[in-house]
Amino acid sequence: MSEARTVEEIEAEIARTRIALQSTIDELTHRVDPRAQVADLKERATEYGEKAKEYALDTVEKAKAGSLKEIGILTGVACATLLCLGLLFKR
């Protein structure tokens, strides 16, 4: 059988459990807080926008240098944009 625990050991375990529970509650509160969710979404969108901007600028520079692959990518993007605009204004 297990050894009998002292009052101090039991109190220490209770204190550890309280700290762990508080950490869990704090994390759950943050996850369900709409303001925190909006802030996280804004941060991710900003990061994605920066990466997309870097990729686009890099693609344009490579196309200017004569890379056929990048010229094709830009041509495809331009065609897709024109198609979307045409469909949008057709309505």
Sequence and secondary structure as in RCSB ss.txt:
>XXXX:A:sequence
MSEARTVEEIEAEIARTRIALQSTIDELTHRVDPRAQVADLKERATEYGEKAKEYALDTVEKAKAGSLKEIGILT
GVACATLLCLGLLFKR
>XXXX:A:secstr
      HHHHHHHHHHHHHHHHHHHHHHHHHH HHHHHHHHHHHHHHHHHHHHHHHHHHHHHHHTT HHHHHHHH
HHHHHHHHHHHHHHH 
